[in-house]
């Protein structure tokens, strides 16, 4: 049964305005409802002494086997950042499954508190499942290119869910917004049935093509990913431990300037050429690390691209990667890939690397970082559009080269052969609660046949934390992934490395 009911919780439905109090249905809204032709309409208005502050109309319409919810909102003063609707109470005996960090499942044991998932950065696919004992409800949105968010809040013995439709920034120019179409569809069975229905939605939108039909043929044969340095003697040790023809070597530090420095200069270290030649002689595939939107502010090209330096949609501050722990510290700007000039530069730079060294793949770092740029769209394109176009343009220019990305979401998955997936809030170190996030391989179920996932970092099994990370990646069905520093770690493997080697051998 579905019903549209007033939601009076403080963080419920309404109009969000950065820098101002949100207009919530719980804050003196005048609400009217009517039903006509199978459509239930709720209209809310907020007023002060000067007149109407804002208005929000929510429509719930019957479709075949599902309901569709849409919203339209206006505000008197510019500055509209989202239209929101909510489900006020879901008993925590019902599991809430979110496609974030490869797949998260919230139930009775979930910590109290609120978690916000922003599409496509941390909400990797635009749906959520409410899973009961014998069936559930799939809730999903209509548009892959628009920014949106999901909030899951565990309060007492219930979950509250909030769904936001966000316009392209800058918000301060917005007085009106039309929401996404949110659809609610019941299903019978476990979560695989609900996720399978969403996979059908992706296929209907042209966002689900098997890897064998869109990537280099060799990519589908890879069974192991090894993260390593340019250690030529170690290659022969690896070749004895695994099949080189089915092994992808991920080389993060290969450039003359060092890791994450002086982007977008991709001049190779003098060690790189000999390493690639020996790896190829043995049959390995080689994948160097690049950054899809990084530009060092000291690089001469920064002046050209500074106008595309992305900014936070609320604060307006420029967005950077800062790593103060390096000596000297590392810092580079995030350039909006909606810029055709930037995409052309990246295609030219990577094409030159292929010409010089014949590499087999590129790992495009930070491709999960897709922001709602306060500078606004570039020729009608936002950062989602630019990211998708960059992948498409690289595939056209380099059809025999596989692309890998950091993170796996539905915006970038169709353009990738490989994806370095994240674990729950554990990019560089484990957090309490990571052990509860296995067993729900949502992303693998959705994308495993179009993009091969592999582990993120610290996967040598050298301590309990690395062992846990390896196990969770295994539960998410990532390719066997090994982080090694010496041949000794292959000759005398830890349990985690031994399991990876055994899986690689089949």
C-alpha positions, 0 to 999 in steps of 0.5 A: 500500500502507498499513501501520501501523508503529511511528514512533520519531522524537522528534516522532512519535505520542503524547499531547501535554501542555502544560507536560509532556513529551509521551508519545511512542511513542519514550519507553518506551511499552509497545505491543501490536497486534492485528488483528480484523475488518479493524481493526488496533489499536495500544495504547500505555501509559506507566507509572511507579512509581505506575502508568499515566501515560497510554494511547493506542489507535490504530485503523486500519480498512478502508473502501471504497477508503480507510483510516480512523484514529482515536485515543483517549487518557487521562492520569492527570493533567489536561492533555491538549492533543492526540492525534497520529499520524505518517507517519515517512518520505515521500521528498522526491521525493514532493511534499507539497501543503498548503492554506496561504497559498492553496497550498504545494508542498514537494518536493526543494528545500524548505528543511530544517526544520519547519513547523506548520500550525494549522487553520483559521488557517494550515492552511486546509483539513483535508487534505494531498496526497502527490503522486507521478508518476502519483498520490497519497494524499489524507489528510483529517479528518472535522470542520470545527469542531474544532481540529487541526494538521499538521506538515511536517518536511523532514529529509535526503531525506524528509518527516515528517508529524504530525497532531494532534486537539486538544480545545477548551481549557481543556486543563488540565481534560482527562484524555481525548480522542477524535480526529477520523477521519482518512481516507487515500484513494489516487487516480490523476492529478495534484493536481487529482484529489486536491483534487477528491476533497476538494471532493466531501467538502466538498459532501457536508458542505454546505460548497460552494455556488456563489457565484451561489447564495449571494451577491448577484448582482453579486458574481459580476460583479466583475473588479477590486478597488482598495484606495484612500483616499477620493479623490473626484477619483481616481474619475473616473480609475478610471472611465476605466481600468476598468468601474466596474460590475465594480469593487469599491473597498476603503476601509480608512480611512473611520471618524471614529476612523481605521484600527483605532482605537476598535472597535467604534465605526463612526461614519464620517468626514465624507468617507465619505458624499460619497465613497460617493455619487460612487462609486455615481453612477459605478457602482462598488461600495464596501466599507468595512473593519470588524473582526469581533472587535476591541474597544478596551480604552478603549471603554466596551463593553470592560467588558461584553465583557471576559469574552469576551476570548480567551486563549491555550490554553497560556499563558492570556494575553489575545489582542490586536492590537498595532501599536506602530509607529502614533502613538499605538500601536494595541491592541485585544482579540479578543472570542470571536464565540461570544458571541451578544451580540457577534454581535448588536452586530456585526449591529446596527452594520453594519446601521446603516452600510448604512442610512446609506450604502447600502454594497455590501459589508463587509470583515471583517478578521481573520476567519482569526484563529480561536483555541482560547480558554482560556476555553472554549466559550460555551454549547457553541460554540467560536470556529469556531462563533461565526465561522460563525454571525456570517457566517450572521447577517449574511447573513440581516440583510443579504442584498443586501450581500456579505461579504469576509474576511481569509484564505480557509479552509473554515470561513469560505468558505461565508459569503463572496463575497470573500476577501483572501488571504495569501501565504506568511508575507508579510502585510506584507513579503516573505520569502525563499522566497515566489517558490517558492509560486506554481503551486499554486492549491489554494484557488482550485481548491477555493473559486474558484467559491464565493468570489472571492479578491483580493490582500492589500496592497502591490500597486502594483508600485512595487519588486521586492518588490511586483512579486513579490507581484503575480505570486504572487497572479496565479499563485494566480488572485486577482482583479486587485488594485491598491493605488493612492495617486494618479491618476498610478499609473493614468495611468502604471501600473507593469507589475504595475498594467498587467497587472491592468488588462489582466486586468480588461478581459478 
